[in-house]
Each structure stands twice: as C-alpha cells, then as structure tokens.
Amino acid sequence: RDEDFDVSYEGLLSLSSLLGDVKPRGTPADIITSLPKGTYSEWARPGTTEERCPICLDDYQPTDQCLRICDCSHWFHEGCLQVRTAPFPLLLVNYRY
C-alpha cells in the first residue's frame, strides 16, 4: 500500500541497500507489441478492476490506452511499459510467450 511506503531519506537508503544498483529499464519492444491493447473503458468492470496503473500510480481515465498481460488480470498504461532510458527505474514485466 502506498501509505506504508517509507519515503524518508533513511527509508530510501534502506531500500537501496536491499535492492542494490537500480538501472533504468523497460519492457522489450517485441513483448509490448505482442500484448493485447485497448482502452481502459473497454476492459474496466466496476468494482472488480484496478483503478490505477501499478507503475505510475495514476488513476486510469476511460480513454487511456492500456496493455493487458496475458493470463493475468493486470494491465498497464501503454506508455508505462515502453522501453525507455528514463532516469528512474521502471517495472520489467516478467512475460512468457
């Protein structure tokens, strides 16, 4: 849960000691193109679906382009899974063909 995350300087130092070096990364482009794509409103089911992206933590808007992970109930903003060289770490989805 977001409120349980210690964002203090000491908390982040402790987290970095557990994680080690974190390098910017994203999901490989060939995996992104293989995922089903749609808008949030096409997939959302009131009361049963996530309302925010687990990567950027922004609430979904009805027209947001999302990618669905096969055999899983999760989806993400398309842009959050893009391969990029951002100065912050991104989730690398562990996807099997």
Secondary structure, DSSP 8 states (H G I E B T S, - for coil): -GGG---SHHHHHHHHHHH---------HHHHHHS-EEEHHHH--TTTS-SB-TTT--B--TT-EEEE-TTSS-EEEHHHHS----SS---------
